[in-house]
Amino acid sequence: MIGPRAVILASTLLALIGAAGAHAQDRPIGFLTPSKNSACQFFADNGQGVLRCDIVNMEARPHRPADCELDYGHAFEMSAKGSANRICAGDTVMDPSLPVRAYGEAWQRAGFTCRSEQIGLTCFNAMRQGFSLARAEQKVF
């Protein structure tokens, strides 16, 4: 016969396991570059993958478009099959809890590929559209 103390212990253990599983799903999906100057996060948006990467330090910021009331120049985004763009954003995907991806190591998810090198970060989608981020220059291709 199982006593009430064993039932309480089992219930507590199951609750903790459930909470840990839920917490793991809440973690951001992405990475930081070794310099921690860039970060990328993957999001699922209406069933389609979206990759957003931000850069912190840049030698020059581009002129903010008139229709952008937020920050401009630091954030880049693309869908799995669409074009890449520099975006107007009032937030950031920089998150110190993201794992650091070593230089030369590729990161891949849902059709996106990113590679961080000492000269900068390059990411592209299945259509070979993407961006390169470095302190000196950022390019969308």
C-alpha positions in Angstrom: 0.0 0.0 0.0 1.3 3.5 -0.9 1.1 6.0 1.9 -0.1 9.6 1.6 3.5 10.9 1.9 4.5 8.9 -1.2 1.5 10.2 -3.2 2.4 13.8 -2.3 6.1 13.2 -3.2 5.1 11.7 -6.6 2.7 14.5 -7.3 5.4 17.1 -6.5 7.9 15.3 -8.7 5.4 15.2 -11.6 4.6 18.9 -11.2 8.4 19.7 -11.2 9.0 17.7 -14.3 6.0 19.3 -16.1 7.3 22.8 -15.1 10.8 22.0 -16.3 9.4 20.8 -19.7 7.3 23.9 -20.1 10.2 26.1 -19.2 12.4 24.4 -21.8 9.8 25.2 -24.5 9.9 28.8 -23.5 13.6 29.2 -24.1 14.5 31.2 -27.1 15.8 29.3 -30.1 19.0 30.8 -31.5 22.6 31.8 -30.7 25.1 34.5 -29.9 28.3 35.1 -31.8 31.5 34.6 -29.8 32.0 38.4 -29.7 28.5 38.8 -28.4 28.1 41.6 -31.0 25.3 39.7 -32.8 22.5 37.4 -31.9 19.9 35.5 -33.9 16.6 34.0 -32.9 14.2 31.7 -34.8 10.4 32.2 -34.5 7.5 30.3 -35.9 5.0 32.8 -37.4 1.8 31.4 -38.7 3.4 28.1 -39.5 6.3 29.7 -41.3 9.8 30.1 -39.9 11.3 33.6 -39.4 14.9 34.4 -38.5 15.8 37.7 -36.9 19.4 38.7 -36.2 20.5 41.9 -34.4 23.9 43.6 -34.2 25.0 45.8 -31.3 28.1 47.7 -32.4 28.3 49.2 -35.9 30.7 51.8 -37.2 27.8 53.6 -38.9 24.0 53.4 -38.8 21.9 53.9 -41.9 19.5 56.8 -42.0 16.1 55.8 -40.4 13.3 55.8 -42.9 10.5 58.4 -42.3 7.9 55.7 -41.7 10.0 54.1 -38.9 9.2 55.5 -35.5 11.4 53.0 -33.7 15.1 52.1 -33.8 16.5 51.3 -37.2 19.7 49.7 -38.5 20.4 47.1 -35.9 17.8 44.4 -36.8 17.5 42.1 -39.8 14.8 39.6 -40.6 13.9 37.0 -43.2 11.3 34.3 -43.8 12.3 30.8 -44.9 11.5 31.5 -48.5 11.3 35.3 -48.7 13.7 38.1 -49.0 15.8 39.5 -46.2 15.4 43.0 -44.9 16.7 45.5 -42.4 13.7 46.2 -40.2 12.4 48.9 -38.0 12.3 47.5 -34.4 11.9 48.8 -30.9 13.1 45.6 -29.3 16.1 43.2 -29.6 16.8 39.5 -29.9 20.0 39.9 -27.9 19.6 37.5 -25.0 22.4 36.4 -22.7 20.8 33.0 -22.2 21.3 32.0 -25.9 24.2 29.6 -26.5 27.4 31.0 -28.1 28.1 29.4 -31.5 31.9 29.1 -32.1 33.5 30.8 -35.1 33.3 28.6 -38.2 30.5 26.5 -36.8 27.2 26.5 -38.8 23.8 26.9 -37.1 20.8 25.5 -39.1 17.1 25.4 -38.4 14.0 25.1 -40.7 15.8 26.1 -43.9 18.1 28.8 -42.4 21.8 28.6 -42.2 24.1 30.9 -40.3 27.9 30.9 -40.0 29.8 33.1 -37.6 33.4 34.0 -38.6 35.8 36.4 -37.0 35.0 38.9 -39.8 31.2 38.7 -39.1 28.0 36.7 -39.3 26.3 35.5 -42.5 22.8 34.0 -42.6 20.7 32.9 -45.5 17.5 30.9 -46.2 16.6 28.1 -48.6 16.3 30.7 -51.5 19.9 31.8 -50.8 18.6 35.2 -49.7 20.1 36.7 -46.5 22.4 39.1 -44.8 26.0 39.6 -43.6 26.5 41.5 -40.4 29.9 43.0 -39.3 30.9 46.1 -37.4 32.2 47.8 -40.5 29.3 46.9 -42.9 26.0 45.2 -43.1 24.6 43.8 -46.3 21.3 42.3 -47.4 21.5 40.0 -50.4 
